[in-house]
Amino acid sequence: MHQNNAEAATSVLPATDSRPDRDLPVDPDLLRDLVTANHILYDQGVVDAFGHVSVRHDKDPGRFLLARNMAPALVTEEDIVEFDLDGAPLNAAGRGVYMERFIHGQIYRARPDVIAVVHSHSPSVVPFSVVKETPMRAVCHMAGFIGTGTPNFDIREVAGDGTDLLITNNDLGKALAKTLGEKVLVLMRGHGSTVVADTLKKAVYRAVYTEVNARTQAAASRLGEITFLSEAESETTSRNIETQVFRAWDFWKQKATAACAALSNQFGAGQEL
Ligand code: MN
């Protein structure tokens, strides 16, 4: 438990045992949806063996839920771990946890409006993180949430040269959250991106369409000068399409559940990677 974990020694939060609400059960539907989110993000090509999705605890905003250190496609309800906002696991019971969990905790701390976070290395997005000349912008109505510009976090400006580019501590998590600011998407130079939303389903939707927008923008740029969505179009399209997120979720869920069940049958659920 928390007090036996080495991470707890550096936590600035009270020890878990002193918290009277420590056993608040997570909404079972939310837990199931988090498993589904893992599977959808795999099936839609946003994550592979790496990348992760979290959701804020529905009864304690000072905690979030995230799978243990494993491939998202194989995640089950038993693999979900609770963390405090410093990234200290509360019930890992010795299980490995993601090195980059600090992305999630520090964004939840900085942004009370955020309920879910997706971090990925989705392949079409990474090129936009390494070029100065071409910022990612919304090019299609499904991705209006991206707006007219995307902040790009360069770890070198915060931690100097020679890092592994990963967000492996709370200081780096704070710096990333600062670069994200009030936006919903932040690129991470030479690494990937992180997207947030006020619901889990919307965060998954945005992660999928961040990848789609990156592919579309790159394809359009080879054809000629791009007419991007304007600021006003970005706002209107995102406001309207995001009322339809349930439709994408329901379809993606059916497809992903079948695909991930087949994978689990083939490889066995719960492999630690
Ligand atoms: Mn990463």
py3Dmol code that shows the C-alpha trace and the ligand (Angstrom):
import py3Dmol

protein = """\
ATOM      1  CA  MET A   1       0.000   0.000   0.000  1.00  0.00           C
ATOM      2  CA  HIS A   2       0.931   3.646  -0.158  1.00  0.00           C
ATOM      3  CA  GLN A   3       2.938   3.924   3.037  1.00  0.00           C
ATOM      4  CA  ASN A   4       5.077   0.964   2.036  1.00  0.00           C
ATOM      5  CA  ASN A   5       5.843   2.356  -1.364  1.00  0.00           C
ATOM      6  CA  ALA A   6       9.104   4.204  -1.884  1.00  0.00           C
ATOM      7  CA  GLU A   7       7.223   6.932  -3.723  1.00  0.00           C
ATOM      8  CA  ALA A   8       5.312   7.820  -0.568  1.00  0.00           C
ATOM      9  CA  ALA A   9       8.440   9.130   1.093  1.00  0.00           C
ATOM     10  CA  THR A  10       8.587  12.000  -1.354  1.00  0.00           C
ATOM     11  CA  SER A  11       4.858  12.670  -1.496  1.00  0.00           C
ATOM     12  CA  VAL A  12       3.755  16.075  -0.271  1.00  0.00           C
ATOM     13  CA  LEU A  13       0.259  14.761   0.385  1.00  0.00           C
ATOM     14  CA  PRO A  14      -0.732  13.204   3.723  1.00  0.00           C
ATOM     15  CA  ALA A  15      -0.070   9.488   4.036  1.00  0.00           C
ATOM     16  CA  THR A  16      -2.891   7.435   2.641  1.00  0.00           C
ATOM     17  CA  ASP A  17      -3.751   5.892   5.974  1.00  0.00           C
ATOM     18  CA  SER A  18      -4.556   9.290   7.416  1.00  0.00           C
ATOM     19  CA  ARG A  19      -7.144   9.980   4.768  1.00  0.00           C
ATOM     20  CA  PRO A  20     -10.633   9.090   5.945  1.00  0.00           C
ATOM     21  CA  ASP A  21     -11.955   8.664   2.396  1.00  0.00           C
ATOM     22  CA  ARG A  22      -9.357   6.203   1.220  1.00  0.00           C
ATOM     23  CA  ASP A  23     -11.777   3.370   0.509  1.00  0.00           C
ATOM     24  CA  LEU A  24     -14.287   5.317  -1.553  1.00  0.00           C
ATOM     25  CA  PRO A  25     -15.255   2.892  -4.302  1.00  0.00           C
ATOM     26  CA  VAL A  26     -14.949   3.987  -7.911  1.00  0.00           C
ATOM     27  CA  ASP A  27     -18.143   4.059  -9.965  1.00  0.00           C
ATOM     28  CA  PRO A  28     -18.142   0.593 -11.623  1.00  0.00           C
ATOM     29  CA  ASP A  29     -19.295   2.115 -14.926  1.00  0.00           C
ATOM     30  CA  LEU A  30     -16.356   4.514 -14.889  1.00  0.00           C
ATOM     31  CA  LEU A  31     -13.962   1.635 -14.261  1.00  0.00           C
ATOM     32  CA  ARG A  32     -15.454  -0.307 -17.181  1.00  0.00           C
ATOM     33  CA  ASP A  33     -15.266   2.768 -19.397  1.00  0.00           C
ATOM     34  CA  LEU A  34     -11.597   3.234 -18.542  1.00  0.00           C
ATOM     35  CA  VAL A  35     -10.880  -0.327 -19.635  1.00  0.00           C
ATOM     36  CA  THR A  36     -12.844   0.323 -22.826  1.00  0.00           C
ATOM     37  CA  ALA A  37     -10.921   3.569 -23.391  1.00  0.00           C
ATOM     38  CA  ASN A  38      -7.655   1.618 -23.267  1.00  0.00           C
ATOM     39  CA  HIS A  39      -8.972  -0.834 -25.846  1.00  0.00           C
ATOM     40  CA  ILE A  40     -10.381   1.836 -28.178  1.00  0.00           C
ATOM     41  CA  LEU A  41      -7.142   3.810 -28.180  1.00  0.00           C
ATOM     42  CA  TYR A  42      -5.282   0.662 -29.184  1.00  0.00           C
ATOM     43  CA  ASP A  43      -7.806  -0.342 -31.830  1.00  0.00           C
ATOM     44  CA  GLN A  44      -7.874   3.160 -33.339  1.00  0.00           C
ATOM     45  CA  GLY A  45      -4.081   3.271 -33.643  1.00  0.00           C
ATOM     46  CA  VAL A  46      -3.470   5.956 -31.031  1.00  0.00           C
ATOM     47  CA  VAL A  47      -1.477   3.726 -28.654  1.00  0.00           C
ATOM     48  CA  ASP A  48       0.437   0.503 -29.210  1.00  0.00           C
ATOM     49  CA  ALA A  49       2.530  -1.110 -26.491  1.00  0.00           C
ATOM     50  CA  PHE A  50       3.031   2.377 -25.045  1.00  0.00           C
ATOM     51  CA  GLY A  51       0.799   5.316 -24.223  1.00  0.00           C
ATOM     52  CA  HIS A  52      -1.869   5.572 -21.541  1.00  0.00           C
ATOM     53  CA  VAL A  53      -5.254   6.987 -20.569  1.00  0.00           C
ATOM     54  CA  SER A  54      -6.444   8.078 -17.131  1.00  0.00           C
ATOM     55  CA  VAL A  55      -9.607   9.398 -15.546  1.00  0.00           C
ATOM     56  CA  ARG A  56     -10.093  11.434 -12.377  1.00  0.00           C
ATOM     57  CA  HIS A  57     -11.653   9.517  -9.466  1.00  0.00           C
ATOM     58  CA  ASP A  58     -15.382  10.245  -9.432  1.00  0.00           C
ATOM     59  CA  LYS A  59     -15.516  10.641  -5.629  1.00  0.00           C
ATOM     60  CA  ASP A  60     -12.129  12.206  -4.871  1.00  0.00           C
ATOM     61  CA  PRO A  61     -10.739  14.872  -7.238  1.00  0.00           C
ATOM     62  CA  GLY A  62      -7.346  14.381  -5.589  1.00  0.00           C
ATOM     63  CA  ARG A  63      -6.942  10.965  -7.163  1.00  0.00           C
ATOM     64  CA  PHE A  64      -6.917   9.476 -10.618  1.00  0.00           C
ATOM     65  CA  LEU A  65      -7.150   6.014 -12.151  1.00  0.00           C
ATOM     66  CA  LEU A  66      -4.599   4.593 -14.563  1.00  0.00           C
ATOM     67  CA  ALA A  67      -3.599   1.080 -15.620  1.00  0.00           C
ATOM     68  CA  ARG A  68      -0.494  -0.557 -14.236  1.00  0.00           C
ATOM     69  CA  ASN A  69       2.553  -0.752 -16.505  1.00  0.00           C
ATOM     70  CA  MET A  70       1.199  -2.725 -19.453  1.00  0.00           C
ATOM     71  CA  ALA A  71      -0.035  -2.574 -23.033  1.00  0.00           C
ATOM     72  CA  PRO A  72      -3.424  -0.810 -23.173  1.00  0.00           C
ATOM     73  CA  ALA A  73      -4.980  -3.492 -25.397  1.00  0.00           C
ATOM     74  CA  LEU A  74      -4.653  -6.073 -22.609  1.00  0.00           C
ATOM     75  CA  VAL A  75      -5.922  -3.937 -19.692  1.00  0.00           C
ATOM     76  CA  THR A  76      -8.713  -5.368 -17.510  1.00  0.00           C
ATOM     77  CA  GLU A  77     -10.535  -3.871 -14.502  1.00  0.00           C
ATOM     78  CA  GLU A  78      -8.104  -5.679 -12.195  1.00  0.00           C
ATOM     79  CA  ASP A  79      -5.205  -3.762 -13.774  1.00  0.00           C
ATOM     80  CA  ILE A  80      -6.476  -0.297 -12.833  1.00  0.00           C
ATOM     81  CA  VAL A  81      -4.508   1.438 -10.055  1.00  0.00           C
ATOM     82  CA  GLU A  82      -5.415   4.568  -8.043  1.00  0.00           C
ATOM     83  CA  PHE A  83      -2.888   7.375  -7.725  1.00  0.00           C
ATOM     84  CA  ASP A  84      -2.685  10.646  -5.860  1.00  0.00           C
ATOM     85  CA  LEU A  85      -1.903  13.813  -7.809  1.00  0.00           C
ATOM     86  CA  ASP A  86       1.818  13.402  -7.113  1.00  0.00           C
ATOM     87  CA  GLY A  87       1.718  10.125  -9.011  1.00  0.00           C
ATOM     88  CA  ALA A  88       2.105   7.990  -5.891  1.00  0.00           C
ATOM     89  CA  PRO A  89       0.203   4.709  -6.293  1.00  0.00           C
ATOM     90  CA  LEU A  90      -2.381   4.076  -3.567  1.00  0.00           C
ATOM     91  CA  ASN A  91      -3.166   0.425  -4.238  1.00  0.00           C
ATOM     92  CA  ALA A  92      -0.531  -0.880  -6.637  1.00  0.00           C
ATOM     93  CA  ALA A  93       0.394  -3.640  -4.175  1.00  0.00           C
ATOM     94  CA  GLY A  94       3.817  -3.988  -5.713  1.00  0.00           C
ATOM     95  CA  ARG A  95       2.681  -3.863  -9.320  1.00  0.00           C
ATOM     96  CA  GLY A  96       4.733  -1.828 -11.792  1.00  0.00           C
ATOM     97  CA  VAL A  97       3.340   1.575 -12.752  1.00  0.00           C
ATOM     98  CA  TYR A  98       3.898   3.809 -15.790  1.00  0.00           C
ATOM     99  CA  MET A  99       7.028   5.974 -15.661  1.00  0.00           C
ATOM    100  CA  GLU A 100       5.083   8.901 -17.115  1.00  0.00           C
ATOM    101  CA  ARG A 101       2.160   8.919 -14.653  1.00  0.00           C
ATOM    102  CA  PHE A 102       3.305  12.447 -13.626  1.00  0.00           C
ATOM    103  CA  ILE A 103       1.787  13.768 -16.860  1.00  0.00           C
ATOM    104  CA  HIS A 104      -1.638  12.861 -15.525  1.00  0.00           C
ATOM    105  CA  GLY A 105      -1.300  13.931 -11.890  1.00  0.00           C
ATOM    106  CA  GLN A 106       0.143  17.344 -12.641  1.00  0.00           C
ATOM    107  CA  ILE A 107      -2.433  18.136 -15.308  1.00  0.00           C
ATOM    108  CA  TYR A 108      -5.250  17.157 -12.921  1.00  0.00           C
ATOM    109  CA  ARG A 109      -3.679  19.412 -10.303  1.00  0.00           C
ATOM    110  CA  ALA A 110      -3.293  22.387 -12.654  1.00  0.00           C
ATOM    111  CA  ARG A 111      -6.656  21.969 -14.387  1.00  0.00           C
ATOM    112  CA  PRO A 112      -9.656  21.290 -12.121  1.00  0.00           C
ATOM    113  CA  ASP A 113     -11.836  21.174 -15.264  1.00  0.00           C
ATOM    114  CA  VAL A 114      -9.975  18.152 -16.652  1.00  0.00           C
ATOM    115  CA  ILE A 115     -11.555  14.743 -16.030  1.00  0.00           C
ATOM    116  CA  ALA A 116      -9.526  12.589 -18.427  1.00  0.00           C
ATOM    117  CA  VAL A 117      -6.048  12.607 -19.973  1.00  0.00           C
ATOM    118  CA  VAL A 118      -4.625  10.618 -22.913  1.00  0.00           C
ATOM    119  CA  HIS A 119      -0.881  10.495 -23.526  1.00  0.00           C
ATOM    120  CA  SER A 120       0.334   8.834 -26.711  1.00  0.00           C
ATOM    121  CA  HIS A 121       3.077   8.632 -29.292  1.00  0.00           C
ATOM    122  CA  SER A 122       0.566   8.409 -32.148  1.00  0.00           C
ATOM    123  CA  PRO A 123       2.785   8.377 -35.214  1.00  0.00           C
ATOM    124  CA  SER A 124       1.307  11.087 -37.430  1.00  0.00           C
ATOM    125  CA  VAL A 125       1.440  13.659 -34.633  1.00  0.00           C
ATOM    126  CA  VAL A 126       5.146  13.333 -33.796  1.00  0.00           C
ATOM    127  CA  PRO A 127       6.367  15.067 -37.012  1.00  0.00           C
ATOM    128  CA  PHE A 128       4.508  18.238 -35.982  1.00  0.00           C
ATOM    129  CA  SER A 129       6.406  18.208 -32.692  1.00  0.00           C
ATOM    130  CA  VAL A 130       9.815  18.359 -34.371  1.00  0.00           C
ATOM    131  CA  VAL A 131       9.347  21.091 -36.989  1.00  0.00           C
ATOM    132  CA  LYS A 132       9.187  24.779 -36.173  1.00  0.00           C
ATOM    133  CA  GLU A 133       7.727  25.874 -39.501  1.00  0.00           C
ATOM    134  CA  THR A 134       4.430  23.963 -39.422  1.00  0.00           C
ATOM    135  CA  PRO A 135       2.297  24.138 -36.304  1.00  0.00           C
ATOM    136  CA  MET A 136      -0.575  21.694 -36.018  1.00  0.00           C
ATOM    137  CA  ARG A 137      -3.937  23.371 -36.631  1.00  0.00           C
ATOM    138  CA  ALA A 138      -7.469  22.156 -37.182  1.00  0.00           C
ATOM    139  CA  VAL A 139      -7.963  21.273 -40.849  1.00  0.00           C
ATOM    140  CA  CYS A 140     -11.244  19.356 -40.661  1.00  0.00           C
ATOM    141  CA  HIS A 141     -14.548  19.718 -38.834  1.00  0.00           C
ATOM    142  CA  MET A 142     -14.003  16.611 -36.692  1.00  0.00           C
ATOM    143  CA  ALA A 143     -10.925  18.183 -35.140  1.00  0.00           C
ATOM    144  CA  GLY A 144     -12.113  21.716 -34.419  1.00  0.00           C
ATOM    145  CA  PHE A 145     -11.020  21.265 -30.794  1.00  0.00           C
ATOM    146  CA  ILE A 146      -7.413  21.662 -31.964  1.00  0.00           C
ATOM    147  CA  GLY A 147      -8.087  25.281 -32.905  1.00  0.00           C
ATOM    148  CA  THR A 148      -5.628  27.566 -34.618  1.00  0.00           C
ATOM    149  CA  GLY A 149      -2.443  26.566 -32.853  1.00  0.00           C
ATOM    150  CA  THR A 150      -0.988  23.907 -30.582  1.00  0.00           C
ATOM    151  CA  PRO A 151       1.595  24.434 -27.834  1.00  0.00           C
ATOM    152  CA  ASN A 152       4.728  22.316 -28.159  1.00  0.00           C
ATOM    153  CA  PHE A 153       6.611  21.241 -25.041  1.00  0.00           C
ATOM    154  CA  ASP A 154      10.387  21.011 -25.482  1.00  0.00           C
ATOM    155  CA  ILE A 155      11.854  19.169 -22.514  1.00  0.00           C
ATOM    156  CA  ARG A 156      15.284  20.601 -23.325  1.00  0.00           C
ATOM    157  CA  GLU A 157      14.107  24.074 -22.301  1.00  0.00           C
ATOM    158  CA  VAL A 158      13.189  22.742 -18.863  1.00  0.00           C
ATOM    159  CA  ALA A 159      15.650  19.947 -18.118  1.00  0.00           C
ATOM    160  CA  GLY A 160      18.521  20.658 -20.511  1.00  0.00           C
ATOM    161  CA  ASP A 161      20.145  18.321 -22.991  1.00  0.00           C
ATOM    162  CA  GLY A 162      20.521  14.581 -22.542  1.00  0.00           C
ATOM    163  CA  THR A 163      17.160  13.576 -21.055  1.00  0.00           C
ATOM    164  CA  ASP A 164      15.227  10.535 -22.317  1.00  0.00           C
ATOM    165  CA  LEU A 165      12.445  12.986 -23.339  1.00  0.00           C
ATOM    166  CA  LEU A 166      10.013  11.336 -20.906  1.00  0.00           C
ATOM    167  CA  ILE A 167       7.983  13.003 -18.140  1.00  0.00           C
ATOM    168  CA  THR A 168       9.408  10.955 -15.284  1.00  0.00           C
ATOM    169  CA  ASN A 169       8.927  13.266 -12.304  1.00  0.00           C
ATOM    170  CA  ASN A 170       6.568  15.882 -10.895  1.00  0.00           C
ATOM    171  CA  ASP A 171       8.696  18.868 -11.923  1.00  0.00           C
ATOM    172  CA  LEU A 172       8.539  17.790 -15.558  1.00  0.00           C
ATOM    173  CA  GLY A 173       4.816  17.088 -15.181  1.00  0.00           C
ATOM    174  CA  LYS A 174       4.276  20.602 -13.848  1.00  0.00           C
ATOM    175  CA  ALA A 175       6.262  22.093 -16.720  1.00  0.00           C
ATOM    176  CA  LEU A 176       4.217  20.134 -19.247  1.00  0.00           C
ATOM    177  CA  ALA A 177       0.960  21.229 -17.600  1.00  0.00           C
ATOM    178  CA  LYS A 178       2.182  24.835 -17.777  1.00  0.00           C
ATOM    179  CA  THR A 179       2.856  24.536 -21.507  1.00  0.00           C
ATOM    180  CA  LEU A 180      -0.588  22.978 -22.002  1.00  0.00           C
ATOM    181  CA  GLY A 181      -2.094  25.984 -20.199  1.00  0.00           C
ATOM    182  CA  GLU A 182      -5.818  26.245 -20.849  1.00  0.00           C
ATOM    183  CA  LYS A 183      -5.615  24.339 -24.157  1.00  0.00           C
ATOM    184  CA  VAL A 184      -6.792  20.773 -24.745  1.00  0.00           C
ATOM    185  CA  LEU A 185      -3.751  19.474 -26.639  1.00  0.00           C
ATOM    186  CA  VAL A 186      -0.014  19.782 -26.115  1.00  0.00           C
ATOM    187  CA  LEU A 187       2.634  18.345 -28.425  1.00  0.00           C
ATOM    188  CA  MET A 188       5.822  16.973 -26.873  1.00  0.00           C
ATOM    189  CA  ARG A 189       8.916  17.480 -28.990  1.00  0.00           C
ATOM    190  CA  GLY A 190      10.313  14.229 -30.426  1.00  0.00           C
ATOM    191  CA  HIS A 191       7.963  12.228 -28.238  1.00  0.00           C
ATOM    192  CA  GLY A 192       4.210  12.522 -28.749  1.00  0.00           C
ATOM    193  CA  SER A 193       1.262  14.443 -27.396  1.00  0.00           C
ATOM    194  CA  THR A 194      -1.169  14.733 -24.521  1.00  0.00           C
ATOM    195  CA  VAL A 195      -4.848  15.584 -24.859  1.00  0.00           C
ATOM    196  CA  VAL A 196      -7.389  16.392 -22.136  1.00  0.00           C
ATOM    197  CA  ALA A 197     -11.159  16.745 -21.810  1.00  0.00           C
ATOM    198  CA  ASP A 198     -13.945  17.139 -19.293  1.00  0.00           C
ATOM    199  CA  THR A 199     -15.179  13.582 -19.934  1.00  0.00           C
ATOM    200  CA  LEU A 200     -13.365  10.314 -20.591  1.00  0.00           C
ATOM    201  CA  LYS A 201     -15.227   9.688 -23.833  1.00  0.00           C
ATOM    202  CA  LYS A 202     -14.385  13.144 -25.137  1.00  0.00           C
ATOM    203  CA  ALA A 203     -10.701  12.675 -24.300  1.00  0.00           C
ATOM    204  CA  VAL A 204     -10.668   9.427 -26.287  1.00  0.00           C
ATOM    205  CA  TYR A 205     -12.472  11.130 -29.177  1.00  0.00           C
ATOM    206  CA  ARG A 206      -9.949  13.961 -29.178  1.00  0.00           C
ATOM    207  CA  ALA A 207      -6.982  11.582 -29.082  1.00  0.00           C
ATOM    208  CA  VAL A 208      -8.328   9.693 -32.088  1.00  0.00           C
ATOM    209  CA  TYR A 209      -9.027  12.851 -34.072  1.00  0.00           C
ATOM    210  CA  THR A 210      -5.724  14.467 -33.148  1.00  0.00           C
ATOM    211  CA  GLU A 211      -4.100  11.611 -35.049  1.00  0.00           C
ATOM    212  CA  VAL A 212      -6.612  11.959 -37.930  1.00  0.00           C
ATOM    213  CA  ASN A 213      -6.018  15.715 -38.151  1.00  0.00           C
ATOM    214  CA  ALA A 214      -2.247  15.195 -38.234  1.00  0.00           C
ATOM    215  CA  ARG A 215      -2.573  12.747 -41.128  1.00  0.00           C
ATOM    216  CA  THR A 216      -4.975  15.050 -42.968  1.00  0.00           C
ATOM    217  CA  GLN A 217      -2.877  18.168 -42.463  1.00  0.00           C
ATOM    218  CA  ALA A 218       0.272  16.389 -43.653  1.00  0.00           C
ATOM    219  CA  ALA A 219      -1.562  15.070 -46.744  1.00  0.00           C
ATOM    220  CA  ALA A 220      -3.047  18.483 -47.540  1.00  0.00           C
ATOM    221  CA  SER A 221       0.314  20.209 -47.176  1.00  0.00           C
ATOM    222  CA  ARG A 222       1.681  18.076 -50.007  1.00  0.00           C
ATOM    223  CA  LEU A 223      -1.122  19.251 -52.295  1.00  0.00           C
ATOM    224  CA  GLY A 224      -0.957  22.989 -51.804  1.00  0.00           C
ATOM    225  CA  GLU A 225      -1.686  25.904 -49.516  1.00  0.00           C
ATOM    226  CA  ILE A 226      -4.093  24.904 -46.759  1.00  0.00           C
ATOM    227  CA  THR A 227      -7.225  26.775 -45.750  1.00  0.00           C
ATOM    228  CA  PHE A 228      -7.401  25.984 -42.046  1.00  0.00           C
ATOM    229  CA  LEU A 229     -10.488  26.207 -39.910  1.00  0.00           C
ATOM    230  CA  SER A 230     -10.797  29.717 -38.521  1.00  0.00           C
ATOM    231  CA  GLU A 231     -11.016  30.405 -34.810  1.00  0.00           C
ATOM    232  CA  ALA A 232     -14.796  30.785 -35.084  1.00  0.00           C
ATOM    233  CA  GLU A 233     -15.159  27.584 -37.152  1.00  0.00           C
ATOM    234  CA  SER A 234     -13.002  25.700 -34.666  1.00  0.00           C
ATOM    235  CA  GLU A 235     -15.262  26.752 -31.825  1.00  0.00           C
ATOM    236  CA  THR A 236     -18.522  25.976 -33.643  1.00  0.00           C
ATOM    237  CA  THR A 237     -17.425  22.623 -35.051  1.00  0.00           C
ATOM    238  CA  SER A 238     -15.993  21.403 -31.787  1.00  0.00           C
ATOM    239  CA  ARG A 239     -19.066  22.502 -29.832  1.00  0.00           C
ATOM    240  CA  ASN A 240     -21.391  20.692 -32.226  1.00  0.00           C
ATOM    241  CA  ILE A 241     -19.495  17.510 -33.058  1.00  0.00           C
ATOM    242  CA  GLU A 242     -18.587  16.824 -29.471  1.00  0.00           C
ATOM    243  CA  THR A 243     -22.284  16.350 -28.659  1.00  0.00           C
ATOM    244  CA  GLN A 244     -22.021  13.274 -30.919  1.00  0.00           C
ATOM    245  CA  VAL A 245     -19.092  11.693 -29.115  1.00  0.00           C
ATOM    246  CA  PHE A 246     -21.331   8.895 -27.803  1.00  0.00           C
ATOM    247  CA  ARG A 247     -21.887   7.679 -31.368  1.00  0.00           C
ATOM    248  CA  ALA A 248     -18.186   7.248 -32.033  1.00  0.00           C
ATOM    249  CA  TRP A 249     -17.675   5.707 -28.592  1.00  0.00           C
ATOM    250  CA  ASP A 250     -20.403   3.103 -29.041  1.00  0.00           C
ATOM    251  CA  PHE A 251     -19.069   1.979 -32.406  1.00  0.00           C
ATOM    252  CA  TRP A 252     -15.405   2.080 -31.395  1.00  0.00           C
ATOM    253  CA  LYS A 253     -16.268   0.140 -28.239  1.00  0.00           C
ATOM    254  CA  GLN A 254     -17.859  -2.752 -30.143  1.00  0.00           C
ATOM    255  CA  LYS A 255     -14.974  -2.934 -32.562  1.00  0.00           C
ATOM    256  CA  ALA A 256     -12.274  -2.617 -29.901  1.00  0.00           C
ATOM    257  CA  THR A 257     -13.860  -5.050 -27.474  1.00  0.00           C
ATOM    258  CA  ALA A 258     -13.864  -7.748 -30.141  1.00  0.00           C
ATOM    259  CA  ALA A 259     -10.307  -6.973 -31.248  1.00  0.00           C
ATOM    260  CA  CYS A 260      -8.881  -6.889 -27.722  1.00  0.00           C
ATOM    261  CA  ALA A 261     -10.734 -10.040 -26.647  1.00  0.00           C
ATOM    262  CA  ALA A 262      -9.096 -11.827 -29.567  1.00  0.00           C
ATOM    263  CA  LEU A 263      -5.692 -10.470 -28.511  1.00  0.00           C
ATOM    264  CA  SER A 264      -6.175 -11.513 -24.894  1.00  0.00           C
ATOM    265  CA  ASN A 265      -7.187 -14.993 -26.001  1.00  0.00           C
ATOM    266  CA  GLN A 266      -4.105 -15.202 -28.169  1.00  0.00           C
ATOM    267  CA  PHE A 267      -1.559 -13.756 -25.767  1.00  0.00           C
ATOM    268  CA  GLY A 268      -3.220 -14.028 -22.366  1.00  0.00           C
ATOM    269  CA  ALA A 269      -4.547 -11.022 -20.490  1.00  0.00           C
ATOM    270  CA  GLY A 270      -2.437  -9.099 -18.047  1.00  0.00           C
ATOM    271  CA  GLN A 271       1.061  -9.452 -19.411  1.00  0.00           C
ATOM    272  CA  GLU A 272       3.428  -7.005 -17.793  1.00  0.00           C
ATOM    273  CA  LEU A 273       5.493  -5.144 -20.348  1.00  0.00           C
TER     274      LEU A 273
END
"""
ligand_1 = """\
1
MN
Mn 5.458 8.917 -23.619
"""
view = py3Dmol.view(width=600, height=400)
view.addModel(protein, "pdb")
view.setStyle({"model": 0}, {"cartoon": {"style": "trace"}})
view.addModel(ligand_1, "xyz")
view.setStyle({"model": 1}, {"stick": {}})
view.zoomTo()
view.show()
